[in-house]
C-alpha cells in the first residue's frame, strides 16, 4: 500500500480501485459476449461501483495497522520506511528501520492470513487453464487465467521474502546496537 493511500479518504480508494477494475471488466465483457456497447459499459460501471466500494471498506483495517506501525513519522520518513520494508538498503535511522520492520511484519501477517485462499485459487486457476486448453483451444482467452495464476504464485512466494527482509531489518539493528556498546 502506497503512503498516499494511508491518509486518503475512503472514497478516493474506492475510485482508484474501482475504475481500473470496471474498465478491465468492460473490456472483458465486450470480448466474450455479443452485447452492445451500452450493456458492456453499464456492466463495467456496476462492477466498478461494487468492487470499489468493497475495496474501500476492506482496506480500512490494513490502513489503520500500517499507520500504527509507522508511528509518528513524517511523510518522507514513512515513504522511506515503506520502501525499506520491501527492498533497498537498510535505513540507518533507527525510527525508520523500526517502522520498516513493523510494516513488513504487518504485511507478513496479512499475507499468511490469506495463504490458504491463494493456494485454492492457484489450484482452481491451474485446473481452469488445463480444461480451457483441452476444451476450446482459444489461447487468447486464457491470458487472464495465466495472469491470475502468476499473481497467486507471487502471493505464495511473498511471505518468504518478507521473512528475510524482517530478519535483515532486525539483524542490522542488533549489529548497530552491539557496535555502539563496544
N, C-alpha and C positions, 0 to 999 in steps of 0.2 A: 504494500500500500504506500503510495507516494505521500510526502509530507503535506502537500496541499489538500489531500483527502482527509487528513486528521482534523482539520478545523473547518472544512467546507460544510455548508448546510446540507441536510438530507436531500432536499430536492435537487441540488446540484449533482449529488451522487446518482440519484435516480435518472437524471437526464444523461449524464456521462456514461452510464452503463446501459441504459435502455435504448438510446438512439443507435449505437452500433449493432446491438442485438436485433433491433427491429429492422434495420437495413439489411442485415445478413439474412434474416428470416424472410423478408420480402423478396429478395433475390432468389432464395431457395424455393419459395412458393411459386414464383414465376417459372423457374426452370422445370420443376417436377409436375406442375399442374397446368391444365389448359385454361385457367381462369383469366378473366380480363385484368387489365392494369388496375382498375378501381378496386376489385376484390383483393388483388395482391397487396395494394398499398394499405387498404383497411386492415388486412390480416397482419401486415408488418407493424402498423401503428398499434394494434391491440397487443401484439407480442411485446412491443417496446414498453407500453404502459405497464403491463403485468410484470415483466422482467425488471424494469427499472424500479418499480415500487417494491418488489421483493428484495432486490439488492440494497436499496436504500435502508430498509429496516434490518436486513440481516447483517450488514456491515457495521451497524452501530456498536455492537458489543466488542468486536475486534478493534474498532477505532478507539474505544474507551481504554481497552487493555494496552494498546500502543501508546496512548497519551500517558497512562500511568507508568509504563516502562521508561518513557522518555523523561519523566520528572519535570524539572523546570528549565529545560534547555531552550536556548534561543532557536529561531527558525533555521539559521545556518548550522548550528550545532546539531540540531535534530536531523537535518539532511545528511550531515557527516556521519552521525550515529547510524542512521538507516542504511547508508551506503556501506559502512563498515560491518554492519550485521550480515551482509550478504557477500561482500567481496572487497578487494583492495587491501591496502596496508592497514595494520593495526594502529589505531589512533594513540598518540602519546598522552593526550589529556585523559586523566582517569574518569572524569564525569562522562565524557563521550564514550569511552570504552565500556563503562558500566551500563550506560544506556543501550549501546550496541548489543551487549550481551543480553540485556533484558528483552530487547526487541527480537533477537534471534531465538531466545527461549520461548517467547510468546508465539513466534512463527512455527517453531518445532511442535509445541503443544497443539496448535491448530492443525498442523499437517498430520500429526499422529491421530488426532481425533477422527479424521475422515479417511484414514488409510484403508480400512475395510471396504468403504464405499468405492474408493478408487480401484481397488482390486476387482470388485464385482463389475464396475464399469468397464475396466480394461478387458475382462473376460467376455463380457457381453459384446463389446465393440469388435473384438477379435473374431468371435463367432459370427457376428453380423457381416463382417468383411468376407469371411470364407463363404458363407451362404450366398452372399450377393454375387461374388465372382462365379460361383458354381451355377447360380440360377439364371442370371441375365447377361453377365459379362460386360456390363456397361461400366468400365473402369472410371470414367469421369464422375459418375455419381458417388463413388466411394471416397472422393477427396475429403469430405467432411468426416467420414468414419476414420480415415487414416490420421487426420489432424487430431481428432479426439483420442485416438489410441496413443499418439505421440504425447499429448498433454497428460494422459493418465500415466504413461511411463515416466514422464518428468516428475509428476507428483509422487511417484513411488521412490524416485531417486533423491528427491529434495531433502528428506529427513537426514540422510547420511551426510549430506553437505552441510546442513545446519549444525549437526552434532560436532563435526570437525571445526566449524567456524567458532562455535561456543568454546570448544577446547582451546583454540588458538587465542581467543579473546581473554580467556581465564588464565592460561599459562603465561602469556606475556605480562599480565598484571602481576602475577606471582613472581616472575623473574625480576620485574622492576622493583617490587617491594623488597626482595632479597638483596638487590643491588644497593638500595637506599640504606639498608641496615648494616652493611659492611663497612 
